[in-house]
């Protein structure tokens, strides 16, 4: 009866229990039979489960009748020696029963818990009368470093790492509140990857939490390596070109999203944290926006919106006017354009596609090569190939300027995932402009707007605050209003606690 009441309470709060009775847990499925949970955690059964595992360490203490099992590369040597080895080496048989009642030892009653404990990096102590876990896990991992993807001139410079527990700690260090909840799930039949769903109680909408946890529980995959893989498995429209979940490697951004009624998802093994629900405008906001004067931050946001239009349509507009609409070109510029294209044997469509493909290959080559070589290839390759292409008559000077401007504008977008999507949209608009001119360009923009309007994230509108229109949200998402005016959370959070700031001014 007590278990049923506890499960009901958790369900009402949006915290579903796993099939094995643990919060957010999944049953262990790595080669265990259906009766595994009913077995007692004996040494022989667990040792047999890990047969042919040469990295499993077995230490025996015959005078105590104790066997110890653990993976040497997953435990902390200092913790193991201090909390377990020294205790067992100096203990007398009569003292062992009292020693096992210490806080560092936890009794396990099932075979599954013992196996999962070893896989989690804990040491398991076996006696004839049962088994105990010693929390000495300290797997190798990267320390806290600055994010290379989301650099910042002002503000904090720490970034998430590949260790989920460390990432949770970075968030809790900034949000010192018992209302910050963390639901632990496991995904992957082989990897058993820890996934933490974090939210602030009484601020987040429970419907979002229940929907997101339900989607994660429904994921059936053998190995989950990275947060972006999970995103593609739980998003509303997997075939859409636009990213539907906001991802970040910065703890300050994740904390800001949580305080606004969002949910943060941390995947063990990934330095990327997922936040939801997201809107299109969030992908044009940078962390620096909140660390500088509001007028400067607003100006930079408008610069990013202009960069969005340039990177998507500038090359396509060049193809359109040089193919169908010469009347739109000023007369003085038309003469220079005609001279520049006099030696080019290809129509503007093929010319533009050739240069765009070249730029994308240079960009990809620079990203895949070592950092010191990649920067050189990007700069020297762009200059040399561009100059050679003009001299050989493959392209015109004006197109080089157009393509370079589009490429530079794509770097202004703070989100790499959004920037990649916009680069792909550019090719579709170029083809439409080369076939139907400005009409094709308008059809392309109409299709993009229709697709964006139809997108949802956890069943909430992706175009908030444009559709549905909400002028109060513009202070946070479109412009960056003064801090004293940011008194309410956005409407997309659908929270009953809309008040964010109580400053009187």
NORFEN-V803833 format. One record per backbone hydrogen bond with DSSP energy under -1.0 kcal/mol. CO is the residue of the C=O (numbers start at 1). NH is the residue of the N-H. E is the energy in kcal/mol with one decimal. If there is no record, write none. Layout:
CO:NH:E
CO:NH:E
//
This chain:
1:5:-2.2
2:6:-2.3
3:7:-2.4
4:8:-2.2
5:9:-2.3
6:10:-2.3
7:11:-2.4
8:12:-2.1
9:13:-1.2
10:15:-3.6
11:14:-1.4
16:24:-1.0
18:21:-1.6
22:18:-2.7
22:25:-1.9
29:31:-2.0
33:36:-1.8
35:38:-1.0
36:39:-1.2
39:111:-1.5
40:42:-2.3
42:46:-2.0
43:47:-2.6
44:48:-2.0
45:49:-1.8
46:50:-1.4
48:51:-1.4
50:53:-1.4
53:56:-1.7
55:72:-1.1
57:70:-1.6
59:68:-3.1
61:64:-1.7
61:65:-1.1
61:66:-1.8
66:61:-2.9
67:126:-3.2
68:59:-2.5
69:124:-2.6
70:57:-3.5
71:74:-1.5
71:75:-1.1
74:138:-2.7
76:80:-2.9
77:81:-2.4
78:82:-2.5
79:83:-2.7
80:84:-1.7
80:85:-2.5
81:86:-2.2
84:88:-2.5
85:89:-2.5
86:90:-1.7
92:95:-1.2
92:96:-1.3
95:99:-2.2
96:100:-2.2
98:101:-1.1
99:102:-1.8
102:105:-1.4
106:133:-3.5
110:114:-1.5
111:115:-2.0
112:116:-2.7
113:117:-2.1
114:118:-1.8
115:119:-2.1
116:120:-1.6
117:122:-2.6
118:121:-1.4
123:134:-2.7
124:69:-2.1
125:132:-2.4
126:67:-1.8
127:130:-1.3
130:127:-2.9
131:108:-2.3
132:125:-3.1
133:106:-2.1
134:123:-1.9
134:136:-1.9
136:76:-3.1
145:159:-1.3
162:269:-2.6
163:167:-2.0
164:168:-2.5
165:169:-2.0
166:170:-2.1
167:171:-1.5
168:172:-2.6
169:173:-2.1
171:175:-2.1
175:177:-1.8
177:180:-1.3
179:201:-3.2
181:199:-1.8
183:197:-2.8
185:195:-2.6
187:193:-2.5
188:192:-1.4
193:187:-2.3
194:268:-2.8
195:185:-3.4
196:266:-2.8
197:183:-2.9
198:264:-2.5
199:181:-3.3
200:203:-1.6
200:204:-2.4
205:209:-1.4
206:210:-2.6
207:211:-2.3
208:212:-2.6
209:213:-2.6
210:214:-2.1
211:215:-2.0
212:216:-2.2
213:217:-2.5
214:218:-1.4
216:219:-1.1
221:189:-1.8
222:190:-2.8
222:191:-1.9
226:230:-1.3
227:231:-2.1
228:232:-1.5
230:234:-1.1
231:235:-1.3
237:240:-1.5
246:275:-3.0
248:273:-3.0
249:160:-2.1
250:254:-1.8
251:255:-2.5
252:256:-1.9
253:257:-2.4
254:258:-2.3
255:259:-2.4
257:262:-2.3
258:261:-1.8
263:276:-2.0
264:198:-3.5
265:274:-2.5
266:196:-2.9
267:270:-1.8
273:248:-2.0
274:265:-3.2
275:246:-1.5
276:263:-3.2
280:283:-1.2
281:284:-1.5
282:285:-1.5
283:415:-1.0
286:289:-1.3
287:290:-1.4
288:291:-1.5
293:297:-2.4
294:298:-2.2
295:299:-2.1
296:300:-2.1
297:301:-1.9
298:302:-2.1
299:303:-1.8
300:304:-1.9
301:305:-1.9
302:306:-2.2
303:307:-2.4
304:308:-2.1
305:309:-1.7
306:310:-2.3
307:311:-2.9
308:312:-1.5
309:313:-2.2
310:314:-2.2
313:317:-2.8
314:318:-1.9
315:319:-2.1
316:320:-2.2
317:321:-2.5
318:322:-2.1
319:323:-1.1
320:324:-2.7
320:325:-1.1
325:328:-1.6
326:329:-1.7
330:334:-2.2
331:335:-1.4
332:336:-1.1
333:337:-2.5
334:338:-2.4
335:339:-2.1
336:340:-2.2
337:341:-2.0
347:351:-2.2
348:352:-2.7
349:353:-2.3
350:354:-2.3
351:355:-1.9
352:356:-2.6
353:357:-2.5
354:358:-1.9
355:359:-2.6
356:360:-2.3
357:361:-2.2
358:362:-2.2
359:363:-2.4
360:364:-2.5
361:365:-2.6
362:366:-2.4
363:367:-1.6
364:368:-1.8
365:369:-1.9
370:374:-3.6
371:375:-1.8
373:377:-2.5
374:378:-2.3
375:379:-2.0
376:380:-2.5
377:381:-1.9
378:382:-1.3
379:383:-2.1
380:384:-2.9
381:385:-2.4
382:386:-1.9
383:387:-2.4
384:388:-2.6
385:389:-2.6
386:390:-1.8
387:391:-2.2
388:392:-2.2
389:394:-2.2
389:395:-1.1
396:400:-1.6
397:401:-1.9
398:402:-2.2
399:403:-3.1
400:404:-2.3
401:405:-2.2
402:406:-2.0
403:407:-2.2
404:408:-2.5
405:409:-2.3
406:410:-1.4
409:412:-1.0
415:419:-2.2
416:420:-2.3
417:421:-1.6
418:422:-2.3
419:423:-1.8
420:424:-1.4
421:425:-1.9
422:426:-1.5
424:428:-1.1
425:429:-2.1
426:430:-2.0
427:431:-2.0
428:432:-2.1
429:433:-2.6
430:434:-2.2
431:435:-1.4
432:436:-2.9
433:437:-1.5
436:439:-1.1
437:441:-1.8
438:442:-2.4
439:443:-2.3
440:444:-2.2
441:445:-2.2
442:446:-2.4
443:447:-2.2
444:448:-2.2
445:449:-2.6
446:450:-2.3
447:451:-2.4
448:452:-2.5
449:453:-2.4
450:454:-1.2
455:462:-1.8
457:460:-1.3
460:457:-2.6
462:280:-2.9
463:466:-2.7
463:467:-1.5
465:470:-2.1
473:476:-1.4
473:477:-2.2
474:479:-2.8
475:481:-3.0
482:485:-1.4
483:486:-1.1
485:487:-1.9
487:500:-3.2
487:501:-1.1
491:494:-1.2
498:489:-2.6
//
